[in-house]
Amino acid sequence: MKIFLTICVILFSAGALAAGSYLLMIHRSNGNLFSGGVKRHYILHVPANLDLSKPNALVISLHGFGDWPAHQMYMSGWNDLADEEGFIVVYPMGTKVPLRWQLYDYQQPANNPSADLRFIADLIDHFSQRFHIDPARIYINGLSNGGGMAQAVGCALSERIAAVGGVAGAYLYPFSKCTSGRAMPTIFFHGTADPVVPYEGGPSERFDIPFPPIPDLVQRVATMNGCAEQAQIVYKGATVQGIRYGNCTNNADVIFYTIRDGGHSWPGGRAMPHWVVGETNQEINATRLMWGFFQSHPLPDDKESSLTSSLNRQFSYNTRKPHSIRKNNEQRTDLADLWAGSNHRLPHWYPQRKSTSG
């Protein structure tokens, strides 16, 4: 009996130790700040040989749903490139369990992105006070849920963010919230075999969410940016094709890399388990391509302005259920524009438009 109890204690202790180690790993950080009265965390990387007396670029890289800053740092390789090229990179941490970024949530309207948008804005202020950050070279990118959040930040803080990058992004932020009028340079990467955020849109096996068709979304961003209707091929490889929508307003190009048979992963980055995300393409390196794109798209001088004017003008969220999601189902919400006419199945909880025939 004593032996049995001893074994139980050992197994319980080992399990508790493993769980504790996992929690420490996913919550690893080396800095924090208070945003909206809440303590928020991040991992910051400043190259050892960086000249801090000169204005430096700031790259913000956002982890995905269920991921964490240390893994985003490890997987993307931004630190290595920052050491080579000379810029500061930060990996903010989301909230809740599992960690995530709050985007527009139809089932729980209170979970809107206001707090996370404020956090990113406060983060920029925080580092602008600590370092000599070049206000014309602040960029944001992310994977999956983090890619969707990067797009939302680009809309909310368009007068502070110079350009946006998204990898396998879950773009659930309503375009109607992008009201600043500033065209945002954006670079996209998405695999055709993504099992989490389908390339062709609609719900996936793991999320009953009406994701927008990625090619349609990219084209809409290009239209919003005033780009030419016809895209030009900028890269054609064995498994990857890149296109560019050019001649855009304020040089706000839109570039889209389609990865044939690519999974829910970071091209050129460290591979995640194949059974979880699918194939991790190594033909291109999303981090280096993104940095090259960022370098070509600093913030125009006449668009640098204060955070307050940007946020106050563009956002008026509340915690009430959106008026367009009502029992009478008379309207669709803003996000429906992303897949309207695409013939993708909407989730069971999403209100269907009533027929006007008859």
Helices and strands as residue ranges (DSSP letters): H 2-26, E 31-35, E 38-45, E 56-62, H 69-76, H 78-85, E 88-92, H 114-130, E 133-143, H 145-156, E 163-167, G 175-177, E 186-191, H 214-224, E 232-236, E 240-245, G 249-251, E 254-259, H 274-277, H 286-295, G 301-303, H 307-314, H 336-339
